[in-house]
Amino acid sequence: MSWPGYLAAFHQQRPGVTEAVLSHAHHEGRTPYQWLLEAVPAHGSVLDLACGSAPLWPALRGRRCLGVDASAAELALARSRGAGPLL
C-alpha cells in the first residue's frame, strides 16, 4: 500500500486520532493546538488546512473559518461537533 493510501485508510478508520494524541502532548503547559492558536491573528478569516476533526474550532468560534481535509471521516466528526464550512 502506498503512503497516501495508508494515510487515507488510517484516518478513515480512526477519525479524531490526531486530536486524541496531540491533546495529551504538553510542553511548558501547552498543547500543540495552543501553540498553533498563538500564531493565528486575532482578526480576519482563518483557513484551517488539514483541519482533521477541527480541534481548533471551539477557540475560533465567531470567526470566519474554512476547514479543509482529505479525510471524509475526519470531516464528518468535525461536522458532528458543529464545525463548518468544511471541504
PASEBA-1860 file (N, C-alpha, C; in nm, 3 decimals):
! residues 87
1> MSWPGYLA> 0.086/-0.118/0.000/0.000/0.000/0.000/0.090/0.124/0.000 ~ 0.052/0.222/-0.075/0.128/0.347/-0.081/0.107/0.427/0.047 ~ 0.198/0.521/0.072/0.184/0.608/0.190/0.053/0.687/0.186 ~ 0.018/0.752/0.073/-0.111/0.823/0.069/-0.230/0.730/0.095 ~ -0.223/0.608/0.041/-0.331/0.512/0.065/-0.340/0.470/0.210 ~ -0.223/0.445/0.271/-0.220/0.410/0.414/-0.277/0.523/0.499 ~ -0.233/0.644/0.471/-0.278/0.759/0.549/-0.429/0.779/0.536 ~ -0.481/0.765/0.416/-0.626/0.779/0.394/-0.702/0.672/0.472
9> AFHQQRPG> -0.657/0.548/0.465/-0.724/0.439/0.536/-0.714/0.458/0.687 ~ -0.598/0.500/0.735/-0.577/0.520/0.878/-0.677/0.621/0.934 ~ -0.691/0.735/0.867/-0.783/0.839/0.917/-0.929/0.802/0.894 ~ -0.957/0.724/0.792/-1.094/0.678/0.769/-1.137/0.586/0.883 ~ -1.046/0.503/0.930/-1.077/0.407/1.036/-1.067/0.466/1.175 ~ -0.995/0.577/1.190/-0.969/0.634/1.323/-0.989/0.786/1.325 ~ -1.105/0.836/1.288/-1.123/0.982/1.290/-1.102/1.036/1.431 ~ -1.031/1.146/1.440/-1.004/1.208/1.570/-0.877/1.160/1.637
17> VTEAVLSH> -0.805/1.066/1.575/-0.686/1.010/1.638/-0.576/1.114/1.658 ~ -0.556/1.200/1.561/-0.451/1.302/1.576/-0.484/1.395/1.692 ~ -0.608/1.438/1.702/-0.650/1.523/1.813/-0.632/1.451/1.946 ~ -0.669/1.324/1.951/-0.657/1.247/2.076/-0.512/1.239/2.123 ~ -0.421/1.220/2.030/-0.279/1.210/2.066/-0.222/1.347/2.102 ~ -0.242/1.446/2.014/-0.179/1.577/2.036/-0.238/1.653/2.154 ~ -0.361/1.626/2.191/-0.419/1.696/2.307/-0.354/1.652/2.438 ~ -0.281/1.540/2.434/-0.210/1.492/2.553/-0.062/1.528/2.550
25> AHHEGRTP> -0.017/1.588/2.442/0.123/1.630/2.431/0.135/1.769/2.491 ~ 0.220/1.784/2.589/0.236/1.913/2.656/0.384/1.952/2.661 ~ 0.408/2.079/2.641/0.539/2.137/2.660/0.517/2.275/2.721 ~ 0.581/2.298/2.833/0.564/2.424/2.905/0.416/2.453/2.930 ~ 0.339/2.346/2.958/0.199/2.361/2.994/0.104/2.383/2.878 ~ 0.154/2.374/2.755/0.067/2.399/2.639/0.068/2.280/2.544 ~ -0.045/2.261/2.477/-0.056/2.158/2.375/-0.016/2.217/2.239 ~ 0.012/2.132/2.140/0.040/2.185/2.007/-0.073/2.272/1.952
33> YQWLLEAV> -0.197/2.241/1.990/-0.309/2.323/1.943/-0.302/2.463/2.003 ~ -0.261/2.475/2.126/-0.245/2.608/2.186/-0.131/2.684/2.119 ~ -0.025/2.616/2.083/0.085/2.683/2.010/0.035/2.735/1.878 ~ -0.042/2.654/1.805/-0.096/2.699/1.677/-0.185/2.820/1.692 ~ -0.270/2.819/1.793/-0.363/2.931/1.813/-0.289/3.061/1.840 ~ -0.172/3.053/1.903/-0.094/3.174/1.928/-0.049/3.240/1.798 ~ -0.038/3.163/1.692/0.007/3.217/1.563/-0.107/3.272/1.478 ~ -0.230/3.248/1.519/-0.346/3.295/1.442/-0.377/3.439/1.481
41> PAHGSVLD> -0.380/3.530/1.385/-0.414/3.669/1.417/-0.551/3.679/1.485 ~ -0.569/3.780/1.566/-0.693/3.796/1.643/-0.813/3.829/1.555 ~ -0.789/3.881/1.437/-0.899/3.920/1.348/-0.874/3.866/1.209 ~ -0.980/3.858/1.131/-0.968/3.812/0.993/-1.014/3.669/0.977 ~ -1.008/3.623/0.854/-1.052/3.488/0.820/-0.942/3.386/0.851 ~ -0.985/3.262/0.872/-0.891/3.153/0.902/-0.914/3.039/0.804 ~ -0.808/2.994/0.739/-0.812/2.876/0.655/-0.737/2.767/0.730 ~ -0.809/2.666/0.773/-0.751/2.556/0.851/-0.725/2.438/0.758
49> LACGSAPL> -0.603/2.429/0.706/-0.566/2.320/0.615/-0.532/2.196/0.696 ~ -0.578/2.082/0.649/-0.561/1.956/0.722/-0.626/1.969/0.859 ~ -0.748/2.020/0.860/-0.818/2.050/0.986/-0.855/1.927/1.066 ~ -0.858/1.810/1.002/-0.894/1.688/1.073/-1.030/1.700/1.138 ~ -1.037/1.668/1.265/-1.163/1.673/1.339/-1.194/1.813/1.391 ~ -1.117/1.911/1.348/-1.137/2.054/1.380/-1.123/2.087/1.528 ~ -1.016/2.041/1.593/-0.999/2.071/1.735/-0.977/2.219/1.766 ~ -0.936/2.298/1.667/-0.913/2.440/1.691/-1.042/2.523/1.687
57> WPALRGRR> -1.147/2.466/1.629/-1.266/2.546/1.602/-1.335/2.602/1.726 ~ -1.342/2.533/1.838/-1.405/2.596/1.954/-1.337/2.728/1.993 ~ -1.206/2.734/1.981/-1.133/2.857/2.014/-1.152/2.964/1.907 ~ -1.196/2.925/1.789/-1.215/3.020/1.679/-1.361/3.056/1.658 ~ -1.447/3.014/1.747/-1.591/3.040/1.733/-1.615/3.190/1.715 ~ -1.701/3.221/1.621/-1.730/3.361/1.591/-1.643/3.418/1.480 ~ -1.539/3.345/1.444/-1.450/3.388/1.336/-1.498/3.328/1.205 ~ -1.461/3.387/1.094/-1.491/3.331/0.963/-1.382/3.227/0.932
65> CLGVDASA> -1.422/3.100/0.928/-1.326/2.991/0.911/-1.369/2.898/0.799 ~ -1.271/2.838/0.734/-1.294/2.732/0.637/-1.195/2.622/0.669 ~ -1.247/2.501/0.690/-1.163/2.386/0.717/-1.153/2.297/0.595 ~ -1.033/2.247/0.568/-1.009/2.160/0.453/-0.935/2.036/0.503 ~ -0.983/1.920/0.462/-0.915/1.796/0.497/-0.943/1.691/0.390 ~ -0.851/1.599/0.370/-0.868/1.493/0.270/-0.952/1.377/0.322 ~ -0.973/1.369/0.453/-1.043/1.256/0.513/-1.191/1.286/0.535 ~ -1.277/1.211/0.466/-1.421/1.229/0.484/-1.463/1.195/0.627
73> AELALARS> -1.397/1.097/0.688/-1.432/1.058/0.825/-1.395/1.168/0.925 ~ -1.279/1.230/0.906/-1.239/1.341/0.993/-1.336/1.457/0.978 ~ -1.374/1.488/0.854/-1.468/1.598/0.830/-1.605/1.566/0.889 ~ -1.649/1.441/0.882/-1.777/1.403/0.941/-1.775/1.424/1.092 ~ -1.665/1.388/1.156/-1.652/1.411/1.300/-1.654/1.561/1.330 ~ -1.583/1.639/1.251/-1.582/1.784/1.270/-1.722/1.842/1.255 ~ -1.795/1.798/1.153/-1.933/1.846/1.133/-2.022/1.809/1.251 ~ -2.004/1.689/1.304/-2.087/1.645/1.417/-2.065/1.731/1.540
81> RGAGPLL> -1.952/1.800/1.544/-1.919/1.890/1.656/-1.957/2.034/1.626 ~ -2.018/2.058/1.510/-2.064/2.191/1.476/-1.967/2.275/1.396 ~ -1.856/2.217/1.352/-1.760/2.292/1.271/-1.813/2.304/1.128 ~ -1.781/2.412/1.065/-1.819/2.429/0.925/-1.807/2.575/0.887 ~ -1.793/2.605/0.762/-1.795/2.515/0.646/-1.665/2.436/0.634 ~ -1.679/2.318/0.576/-1.567/2.226/0.561/-1.563/2.172/0.418 ~ -1.443/2.151/0.368/-1.423/2.090/0.235/-1.337/1.966/0.250
END
